[in-house]
Amino acid sequence: MSHPIHSEPSTPLLTVQDGVATILLNRPAHRNRLEDADLKTLLAHFARVDADESVRVLVLRANTTDQPRPVFCAGYDISGFEQDAQASSAFEHVPDALAALRPVTICALNGSLYGGATDLFLACDLRIALQGVEFRMPATALGLHFYPSGLLRYVERLGLAAAKRAFLTARPFSTEQLWQTGCLEALASPETFEAELQLLVRDVLSLAPLAAENIKRSLNEIAAGRHDPVLLREREHASTRSADFAEGRRAFAERRRPVFTGR
């Protein structure tokens, strides 16, 4: 799952290969800060990925080429607030859309993360991080009350104590402190980061597609307090009647890897 080096800065780039979509933030000289054009591009990429049934996994990562210290994203370009005092509301749509995507989403945090971009990290289903990077939310240090859905994700993903630390001190989190919150699937060295990412992607791709998608949907509904027990039961029963579950049982009995078809 190596990714190409892009020397020219641009809006985020999308590639799709073998069931895996990769979105690359691509303004390394500007610490991958997000401008309005980037937000629109991300929303367009999310819509394309969601509509492509061949995509099982989305990986969000950043181009950190030639940066003195790797920065995944420096957050939203706050000059946008000069033109629109409600710019944070526009930004909110991006992590909300990311959180609602059909495929399993992975944030490959290969650099430090600041501001609103921390919510992109939290909006993903799974996360790995590079050792030595930091995570900082400076909203209150700038005089800003963060938007509601972002606050909810902070509390859900990090817990109330860590969310309060993030917003009420504006101090950075080390990757070790993030690890202690339980939000990371892996904490990797520079030498093992790509291998850890590939292993995580491979594990997700090995799952039964419909079961994984429906479980993700059900878990998100439960977390949001808007689940329907009847619908959850229907999804359960549908899975027991699926060809994938029959294949999973056969593979288990035959001690082999299942070959799922998404039916």
Phi, psi and omega in degrees: 000037177294152182240144182290152175273128180248110185283332181269127178295151183196175168296166183306143183255141180243130171231148179228127180206128174053044176083002182241123173262138177237127173251125184246118171289133195224050171232061187300326181293338178249028177057030176056034177296154184258123176258171183303321179296326178293320180297316179296320180294318178300316179297320178294317178297317180300317180297319180295316180296317182296327182278344183269102185295343179285342182277122179256332184224139171243128177250127177253122181214183185221150173277115180246021183301133175066013174279136178302318171230132186297129176236116178295311178195132179274005178097190181285140177294105189291351173296341177298336179288341177292327179271332185215109182295342180257029184300329180297329178293323177292320179297323184306327182298332186288303176296329176298317179294321178297316181296333185267001185296150178293311181292162172289132184249140181232127171266118177263088189282089183262025177185174182290161191221134186222152170062217183301335180296338175300332180285333173296317177301313182288334181287344178284157181286321184226154185214136167237155183223149175279132178303140173093352177273170180232165185225120184219136177246102184264019188307307184290335175290342177259356181088021186249133169272121183293156184287156191301312185294329177292319177298318178299317180295321177303312182292318182293316187275323186256338186094157186296318183297315180291324178296319178295319178300316181300313187271330187261001170235334186060018177280148177288151169264136168282166178294330177294321177292322175298318180303321182293338177284344182085009184274352184255140173276330180206149174236112194241150173282164177304327182285333185250358187302309183296321179295320178296319179296314180299320180296318179295315178300316181298319180296319179292319180295338181282350182282160174292123189303309184293320180297316181296315181297316182288324176297317177301313181299316182294317179297319179296321179294320178296315181298326181276356180072027181229031181277153177248110182305326179295317180294319178299320178294321178298319178296319177300310182295321178299322180293325181290339179265359187281155174295327180296320180292322176297317178294320179299319179293318179298315181297321178297315181294325182268001178056052178222169176286135177289153175244097184274147180243356181077025179233000000 
